[in-house]
């Protein structure tokens, strides 16, 4: 039996129980929730709730040690008026939604959504009963509305800041993480983001909201169809009230006249579908993301141009070793093979200096998808294959080069240097780092 109350506490005087062992995160939570009682274990926190009147329990999911459902159940049995809230990482949001279904009050995603905590724990006081005068003031554009909108505006502003923090990321990371931030900002339980493949004009699923383990494009056919309409029209689509079409909202990801994809939202956590306010908020957040994505794409293009030899279009000599290092690291993780082939004109190279440029352009034109070539110092070139399983055959375009293992000579036709010496090395058989592989391939060049 619970001990009787000795005195009555106001709601704001009741302490908040906090379960969090991470020092940095606990400092942030204690700043947002002053005078919180911090505990290091779920058992200690539940005992504190049982013994004393508390306002709420905040649990850092990483510190719940698997007892998060037990905490919710215990608090609901002993103090049904005390809400249990969870602080989670973005990847733990599906688990947090299940906890809400099990009786938790709400969850807050780090690092942006957690700033809602003060408003949730200390909601604004209830307004007095409406009179004719108060109704008139509430209907006035200047009265009351800003105060009610401020929490939502703050949430959208914090979300925009979180998207801006992705400025130095790679383009696909900006799309994926930016979409996740927008889905959370608009309380979307079902939604997705498609990117536009400009080579095939097809849509690629980049991100999805809600619990969609193993989800693929086939699970979002309705969204794909609507996204294709959005791509063609270039305008935001919003279903009218009562329209059962899915999705309800499609926002093009576009900047400076170029479209990069479409963000779609079908359902919201409160059971409703997106409305005009959501459309406007989504358009603002998607606009921020689109500008960052556009800048990242341009940054990658400029970086790629700086790595290329101007005459041949192949990688420059100083770029091949870092590039090959990335391939080797990826192949090591995938237990795959990387092929390296050194090429050099036979008999000391062509007498015409321009022939080396023609040779480099010929090599570049014959490279299959996923393969890269580089122009090295002097008259040498290198061809590098993407990591491939041992059972996967080589592309037909490099089968001739691969034959250099036994022949040591490759014929590329009328390039001014038709016959090339060739040396081949493979990861991991001939070396486990880029420099060793290049040296092994160079050592196997057939001497004139």
C-alpha positions as a printed NumPy array, in Angstrom:
array([[  0.   ,   0.   ,   0.   ],
       [  1.297,   3.453,  -0.813],
       [  2.094,   5.811,   2.031],
       [ -0.505,   8.559,   2.509],
       [  0.393,  12.031,   1.299],
       [  1.504,  14.321,   4.139],
       [  0.94 ,  17.474,   2.116],
       [ -0.304,  18.439,  -1.291],
       [  2.169,  19.447,  -3.978],
       [  1.377,  21.461,  -7.054],
       [  2.108,  19.75 , -10.348],
       [  5.198,  21.867, -11.008],
       [  6.566,  21.175,  -7.503],
       [  6.577,  17.414,  -8.043],
       [ 10.012,  16.101,  -9.009],
       [ 10.855,  14.428, -12.301],
       [ 12.645,  11.069, -12.078],
       [ 15.448,  10.633, -14.634],
       [ 17.156,   7.387, -15.706],
       [ 20.337,   8.326, -17.518],
       [ 23.971,   7.274, -16.994],
       [ 25.56 ,   9.111, -19.927],
       [ 27.132,  12.267, -18.403],
       [ 26.703,  14.505, -21.434],
       [ 23.131,  13.502, -22.107],
       [ 22.22 ,  13.709, -18.418],
       [ 23.632,  17.246, -18.261],
       [ 21.438,  18.25 , -21.209],
       [ 18.33 ,  16.666, -19.708],
       [ 18.97 ,  18.257, -16.303],
       [ 19.326,  21.616, -18.054],
       [ 15.967,  21.121, -19.754],
       [ 14.348,  19.707, -16.602],
       [ 15.828,  21.513, -13.556],
       [ 15.874,  19.678, -10.211],
       [ 15.339,  16.275, -11.812],
       [ 16.157,  13.269,  -9.627],
       [ 18.758,  11.282, -11.567],
       [ 18.999,   7.519, -11.047],
       [ 21.369,   4.979, -12.572],
       [ 19.   ,   2.021, -12.754],
       [ 15.373,   1.287, -13.578],
       [ 14.761,  -0.35 , -10.175],
       [ 15.922,   2.752,  -8.285],
       [ 13.716,   4.968, -10.423],
       [ 10.599,   2.835,  -9.965],
       [ 11.152,   2.76 ,  -6.187],
       [ 11.43 ,   6.562,  -6.193],
       [  8.121,   6.816,  -8.036],
       [  6.441,   4.442,  -5.579],
       [  7.717,   6.254,  -2.488],
       [  7.165,   9.848,  -3.587],
       [  4.71 ,  11.784,  -5.685],
       [  6.438,  12.512,  -8.983],
       [  5.484,  14.443, -12.054],
       [  7.004,  12.16 , -14.693],
       [  9.685,   9.595, -15.451],
       [ 12.22 ,  10.231, -18.231],
       [ 14.193,   7.206, -19.436],
       [ 17.22 ,   7.309, -21.697],
       [ 16.444,   4.166, -23.711],
       [ 20.108,   3.165, -23.94 ],
       [ 20.264,   3.03 , -20.121],
       [ 17.059,   1.037, -19.609],
       [ 19.048,  -2.223, -19.898],
       [ 16.14 ,  -3.94 , -21.63 ],
       [ 13.696,  -3.176, -18.787],
       [ 11.882,  -0.313, -20.532],
       [  8.581,  -2.21 , -20.807],
       [  8.83 ,  -3.256, -17.153],
       [  9.289,   0.382, -16.136],
       [  6.183,   1.418, -18.066],
       [  4.125,  -1.45 , -16.588],
       [  5.326,  -0.836, -13.019],
       [  4.626,   2.905, -13.114],
       [  1.191,   2.378, -14.65 ],
       [  0.272,  -0.09 , -11.874],
       [  1.522,   2.034,  -8.987],
       [  1.103,   5.595, -10.224],
       [ -1.197,   5.61 , -13.256],
       [ -1.18 ,   9.424, -13.268],
       [  2.606,   9.557, -13.816],
       [  3.709,   9.582, -17.448],
       [  6.823,   7.73 , -18.642],
       [  8.795,   9.389, -21.445],
       [ 11.72 ,   7.99 , -23.427],
       [ 14.727,   9.704, -24.994],
       [ 15.92 ,   7.746, -28.03 ],
       [ 18.341,   7.805, -30.958],
       [ 16.813,   8.179, -34.445],
       [ 17.386,   4.494, -35.217],
       [ 15.448,   3.494, -32.06 ],
       [ 12.302,   5.393, -33.047],
       [ 10.401,   2.21 , -34.093],
       [ 11.014,   0.722, -30.633],
       [  9.88 ,   3.991, -29.045],
       [  6.61 ,   3.892, -30.964],
       [  5.98 ,   0.381, -29.635],
       [  6.577,   1.658, -26.096],
       [  3.971,   4.388, -26.642],
       [  1.536,   1.675, -27.712],
       [  2.428,  -0.19 , -24.502],
       [  1.53 ,   2.821, -22.349],
       [  4.442,   5.277, -22.462],
       [  3.457,   8.924, -22.66 ],
       [  5.694,  10.019, -25.531],
       [  9.271,   9.834, -26.828],
       [ 11.865,  12.423, -27.822],
       [ 14.46 ,  11.862, -30.527],
       [ 18.   ,  13.092, -29.958],
       [ 19.384,  15.575, -30.682],
       [ 16.591,  17.935, -31.809],
       [ 13.211,  16.745, -30.588],
       [ 14.353,  16.558, -26.953],
       [ 13.889,  20.329, -26.674],
       [ 10.124,  19.709, -26.527],
       [ 10.517,  18.301, -23.013],
       [  9.911,  21.537, -21.069],
       [  6.671,  22.227, -22.951],
       [  5.435,  18.658, -22.407],
       [  6.312,  18.593, -18.706],
       [  5.005,  22.101, -18.001],
       [  2.13 ,  22.784, -20.395],
       [  0.662,  26.306, -20.424],
       [ -2.048,  26.901, -17.812],
       [ -5.62 ,  26.172, -18.788],
       [ -7.499,  29.15 , -20.12 ],
       [-10.564,  30.436, -18.195],
       [-14.007,  29.78 , -19.534],
       [-14.658,  31.731, -22.678],
       [-16.736,  34.876, -22.551],
       [-17.9  ,  37.035, -25.394],
       [-14.901,  39.303, -24.851],
       [-12.349,  36.469, -24.784],
       [-13.882,  34.854, -27.861],
       [-13.593,  38.157, -29.693],
       [ -9.956,  38.47 , -28.649],
       [ -9.209,  34.863, -29.697],
       [-10.714,  35.465, -33.101],
       [ -8.61 ,  38.588, -33.534],
       [ -5.497,  37.892, -35.658],
       [ -3.242,  39.558, -33.088],
       [ -4.461,  37.745, -29.964],
       [ -3.469,  34.358, -28.641],
       [ -2.395,  32.734, -31.9  ],
       [  1.378,  33.336, -31.641],
       [  1.452,  31.775, -28.206],
       [ -0.283,  28.637, -29.421],
       [  1.906,  28.359, -32.509],
       [  5.223,  28.898, -30.776],
       [  5.923,  25.236, -29.782],
       [  5.235,  24.04 , -33.324],
       [  7.326,  26.843, -34.807],
       [ 10.149,  26.011, -32.413],
       [ 10.011,  22.366, -33.429],
       [ 10.205,  23.245, -37.121],
       [ 13.038,  25.692, -36.48 ],
       [ 15.022,  23.08 , -34.54 ],
       [ 14.396,  20.569, -37.343],
       [ 15.655,  23.067, -39.921],
       [ 18.787,  23.565, -37.821],
       [ 19.284,  19.795, -37.659],
       [ 19.049,  19.585, -41.448],
       [ 21.53 ,  22.453, -41.755],
       [ 23.963,  20.437, -39.616],
       [ 24.166,  17.956, -42.524],
       [ 25.849,  20.562, -44.741],
       [ 29.193,  18.744, -44.953],
       [ 27.699,  15.287, -45.552],
       [ 27.64 ,  13.372, -48.813],
       [ 24.579,  13.979, -51.019],
       [ 22.8  ,  10.678, -50.254],
       [ 23.362,  11.14 , -46.521],
       [ 21.702,  14.559, -46.74 ],
       [ 18.661,  12.986, -48.423],
       [ 18.355,  10.07 , -46.007],
       [ 18.982,  11.863, -42.72 ],
       [ 17.187,  14.998, -43.848],
       [ 14.101,  12.956, -44.729],
       [ 14.173,  11.268, -41.302],
       [ 14.271,  14.684, -39.605],
       [ 11.334,  15.926, -41.683],
       [  9.267,  12.788, -41.03 ],
       [  9.764,  13.258, -37.307],
       [  9.071,  17.   , -37.424],
       [  5.692,  16.328, -39.08 ],
       [  4.856,  13.248, -36.948],
       [  4.739,  11.022, -40.044],
       [  4.171,   7.322, -39.424],
       [  4.193,   6.41 , -43.106],
       [  6.207,   8.237, -45.692],
       [  9.167,   7.877, -48.   ],
       [ 11.652,   9.817, -50.047],
       [ 12.536,   8.915, -53.633],
       [ 15.588,  10.262, -55.411],
       [ 15.556,  10.76 , -59.17 ],
       [ 18.135,   8.804, -61.179],
       [ 18.843,  11.236, -64.007],
       [ 20.416,   8.527, -66.175],
       [ 17.423,   6.179, -66.151],
       [ 14.764,   8.771, -65.196],
       [ 13.64 ,   6.247, -62.572],
       [ 12.936,   6.716, -58.853],
       [ 15.138,   5.193, -56.135],
       [ 13.806,   4.676, -52.591],
       [ 16.213,   6.501, -50.25 ],
       [ 14.36 ,   6.678, -46.927],
       [ 11.133,   5.467, -45.306],
       [  9.237,   6.466, -42.158],
       [  7.66 ,   3.978, -39.813],
       [  8.449,   0.353, -39.089],
       [  9.402,  -0.999, -42.475],
       [ 12.019,  -3.721, -41.926],
       [ 13.316,  -4.855, -45.266],
       [ 10.993,  -2.442, -47.005],
       [ 11.601,  -1.876, -50.669],
       [ 10.059,   0.076, -53.51 ],
       [  7.325,  -2.56 , -53.935],
       [  5.841,  -1.538, -50.564],
       [  5.425,   2.047, -51.71 ],
       [  3.729,   1.677, -55.081],
       [  1.067,   4.279, -54.315],
       [  3.744,   6.718, -53.177],
       [  5.817,   5.979, -56.279],
       [  2.885,   6.7  , -58.583],
       [  2.175,  10.009, -56.836],
       [  5.878,  10.872, -56.836],
       [  6.026,  10.355, -60.601],
       [  3.127,  12.795, -61.006],
       [  4.99 ,  15.278, -58.838],
       [  8.159,  14.876, -60.924],
       [  6.227,  15.607, -64.111],
       [  4.3  ,  18.573, -62.686],
       [  7.088,  19.967, -60.54 ],
       [  4.48 ,  21.054, -57.99 ],
       [  3.511,  19.935, -54.485],
       [  0.522,  17.563, -54.388],
       [ -1.886,  17.663, -51.426],
       [ -4.981,  15.453, -51.283],
       [ -8.234,  17.26 , -50.562],
       [-10.097,  16.557, -47.278],
       [-11.954,  13.269, -47.51 ],
       [ -9.801,  12.028, -50.376],
       [ -8.58 ,   8.508, -49.561],
       [ -5.651,   8.625, -51.957],
       [ -2.254,   7.679, -50.611],
       [ -0.029,   9.527, -50.131],
       [ -1.733,  12.719, -49.015],
       [  1.324,  14.933, -49.521],
       [  4.121,  14.91 , -52.116],
       [  6.791,  17.629, -52.089],
       [  9.391,  17.854, -54.881],
       [ 13.008,  18.101, -53.756],
       [ 14.22 ,  20.772, -56.14 ],
       [ 16.646,  23.662, -56.231],
       [ 17.552,  26.173, -58.915],
       [ 15.233,  24.56 , -61.449],
       [ 16.582,  21.011, -61.014],
       [ 14.527,  18.244, -59.381],
       [ 16.384,  15.675, -57.294],
       [ 13.522,  13.633, -55.867],
       [ 10.18 ,  13.657, -54.038],
       [  9.246,  13.41 , -50.355],
       [  5.887,  11.706, -49.676],
       [  3.86 ,  11.558, -46.444],
       [  0.759,   9.377, -46.09 ],
       [ -0.172,   9.101, -42.39 ],
       [  0.531,  10.954, -39.163],
       [  0.924,   9.69 , -35.638],
       [ -2.342,  11.248, -34.437],
       [ -4.283,   9.27 , -37.066],
       [ -4.805,  12.211, -39.4  ],
       [ -3.386,  12.945, -42.835],
       [ -1.281,  15.964, -43.796],
       [ -3.121,  19.29 , -44.115],
       [ -2.174,  22.665, -45.655],
       [ -0.123,  23.587, -42.568],
       [  1.889,  20.386, -42.968],
       [  2.317,  21.128, -46.663],
       [  3.774,  24.555, -45.909],
       [  6.038,  23.217, -43.154],
       [  7.22 ,  20.327, -45.34 ],
       [  7.908,  22.704, -48.233],
       [ 10.12 ,  24.886, -46.019],
       [ 12.085,  21.948, -44.589],
       [ 12.421,  20.207, -47.951],
       [ 13.634,  23.511, -49.404],
       [ 16.46 ,  23.62 , -46.841],
       [ 17.371,  20.005, -47.585],
       [ 17.243,  20.55 , -51.361],
       [ 19.629,  23.493, -51.21 ],
       [ 22.121,  21.515, -49.135],
       [ 21.795,  18.516, -51.452],
       [ 22.323,  20.68 , -54.533],
       [ 25.458,  22.209, -52.998],
       [ 26.773,  18.743, -52.068],
       [ 26.217,  17.471, -55.612],
       [ 28.121,  20.438, -57.037],
       [ 30.876,  19.91 , -54.482],
       [ 31.255,  16.275, -55.567],
       [ 31.303,  17.25 , -59.236],
       [ 34.014,  19.83 , -58.679],
       [ 36.031,  17.356, -56.589],
       [ 35.695,  14.722, -59.318],
       [ 36.837,  17.203, -61.964],
       [ 39.868,  18.117, -59.866],
       [ 40.837,  14.423, -59.714],
       [ 40.756,  13.981, -63.509],
       [ 43.472,  14.311, -66.112],
       [ 42.307,  17.074, -68.456],
       [ 43.585,  15.424, -71.64 ],
       [ 42.216,  11.906, -71.178],
       [ 39.449,  12.148, -68.575],
       [ 41.152,   9.414, -66.535],
       [ 42.021,   9.831, -62.855],
       [ 45.204,  11.743, -62.145],
       [ 48.266,   9.913, -60.84 ],
       [ 47.923,  11.372, -57.326],
       [ 44.267,  10.249, -57.08 ],
       [ 44.604,   6.554, -57.903],
       [ 46.199,   5.422, -54.632],
       [ 43.496,   6.95 , -52.35 ],
       [ 40.825,   5.611, -54.697],
       [ 42.322,   2.109, -54.718],
       [ 42.617,   2.219, -50.905],
       [ 38.852,   2.772, -50.637],
       [ 38.2  ,  -0.153, -52.975],
       [ 40.512,  -2.43 , -50.983],
       [ 38.837,  -1.506, -47.689],
       [ 35.412,  -2.189, -49.173],
       [ 36.58 ,  -5.494, -50.697],
       [ 38.049,  -6.591, -47.352],
       [ 34.68 ,  -6.048, -45.672],
       [ 32.837,  -7.872, -48.466],
       [ 35.448, -10.65 , -48.873],
       [ 35.661,  -9.681, -52.534],
       [ 38.391,  -9.342, -55.166],
       [ 39.879,  -6.181, -56.652],
       [ 41.711,  -6.339, -59.989],
       [ 44.578,  -3.974, -60.879],
       [ 46.074,  -3.917, -64.407],
       [ 49.122,  -1.804, -65.364],
       [ 49.454,  -0.881, -69.052],
       [ 52.421,   0.568, -70.926],
       [ 53.121,   0.936, -74.653],
       [ 55.431,  -1.758, -75.955],
       [ 58.967,  -0.946, -77.191],
       [ 59.402,   2.236, -75.208],
       [ 56.21 ,   4.02 , -76.242],
       [ 55.105,   5.891, -79.365],
       [ 57.271,   8.496, -81.041],
       [ 54.312,  10.869, -81.387],
       [ 53.685,  12.529, -77.964],
       [ 50.   ,  13.076, -78.775],
       [ 49.561,   9.306, -79.131],
       [ 49.617,   8.905, -75.335],
       [ 46.619,  11.214, -75.068],
       [ 44.761,   9.204, -77.708],
       [ 45.7  ,   5.997, -75.889],
       [ 44.345,   7.354, -72.592],
       [ 41.084,   8.41 , -74.204],
       [ 40.751,   4.957, -75.795],
       [ 41.248,   3.274, -72.422],
       [ 38.678,   5.603, -70.824],
       [ 36.136,   4.857, -73.573],
       [ 36.505,   1.08 , -73.123],
       [ 36.11 ,   0.965, -69.341],
       [ 32.953,  -0.893, -68.24 ],
       [ 30.636,   0.474, -65.574],
       [ 32.22 ,   0.39 , -62.129],
       [ 35.811,   0.432, -63.442],
       [ 38.236,   3.338, -63.302],
       [ 41.445,   4.133, -65.149],
       [ 44.263,   6.484, -64.254],
       [ 47.145,   8.08 , -66.123],
       [ 50.369,   7.555, -64.201],
       [ 53.751,   9.192, -64.623],
       [ 55.454,   8.782, -67.96 ],
       [ 53.732,   6.422, -70.382],
       [ 51.981,   4.157, -67.857],
       [ 48.255,   3.691, -67.275],
       [ 46.341,   1.635, -64.705],
       [ 42.889,   0.054, -64.83 ],
       [ 41.152,  -0.791, -61.538],
       [ 38.068,  -2.976, -61.167],
       [ 35.345,  -2.502, -58.565],
       [ 35.177,  -5.164, -55.808],
       [ 33.497,  -8.312, -57.143],
       [ 32.715, -11.768, -55.711],
       [ 35.136, -14.487, -56.761],
       [ 32.308, -16.3  , -58.554],
       [ 31.316, -13.275, -60.629],
       [ 32.775, -13.2  , -64.162],
       [ 34.695, -10.206, -65.392],
       [ 32.927,  -7.755, -67.707],
       [ 33.492,  -8.59 , -71.353],
       [ 35.181,  -5.242, -71.941],
       [ 38.128,  -6.178, -69.683],
       [ 38.314,  -9.87 , -70.491],
       [ 41.031,  -9.067, -73.035],
       [ 42.98 ,  -7.148, -70.43 ],
       [ 42.59 , -10.023, -68.   ],
       [ 44.199, -12.33 , -70.536],
       [ 47.354, -10.331, -69.927],
       [ 48.036, -12.637, -66.967],
       [ 49.484, -15.198, -69.384],
       [ 50.256, -13.171, -72.509],
       [ 51.635,  -9.955, -71.056],
       [ 50.535,  -7.997, -74.146],
       [ 47.223,  -6.324, -75.012],
       [ 46.118,  -5.029, -78.417],
       [ 43.776,  -2.005, -78.275],
       [ 43.709,  -1.331, -82.001],
       [ 44.718,   1.824, -83.862],
       [ 45.723,   4.189, -81.059],
       [ 49.249,   5.013, -82.122],
       [ 50.413,   2.501, -79.508],
       [ 48.465,  -0.586, -80.47 ],
       [ 50.386,  -3.169, -78.435],
       [ 50.661,  -2.648, -74.693],
       [ 52.655,  -4.446, -72.047],
       [ 50.315,  -5.489, -69.255],
       [ 50.844,  -6.521, -65.642],
       [ 48.051,  -7.787, -63.416],
       [ 47.628,  -8.   , -59.618],
       [ 44.665,  -8.922, -57.426],
       [ 43.576,  -8.182, -53.898],
       [ 43.992, -10.041, -51.583],
       [ 46.181, -12.596, -53.351],
       [ 48.932, -10.204, -54.453],
       [ 48.695,  -7.56 , -51.749],
       [ 46.486,  -6.106, -49.039],
       [ 47.046,  -2.39 , -49.649],
       [ 47.002,  -0.065, -52.633],
       [ 50.734,   0.568, -52.832],
       [ 51.61 ,  -3.135, -52.728],
       [ 49.076,  -3.962, -55.443],
       [ 50.373,  -1.227, -57.745],
       [ 53.938,  -2.4  , -57.172],
       [ 52.964,  -6.033, -57.885],
       [ 51.238,  -5.096, -61.145],
       [ 54.193,  -2.923, -62.174],
       [ 56.606,  -5.764, -61.47 ],
       [ 54.694,  -8.024, -63.811],
       [ 54.938,  -5.735, -66.783],
       [ 56.652,  -7.719, -69.516],
       [ 60.006,  -6.212, -70.238],
       [ 60.705,  -5.18 , -73.861]])
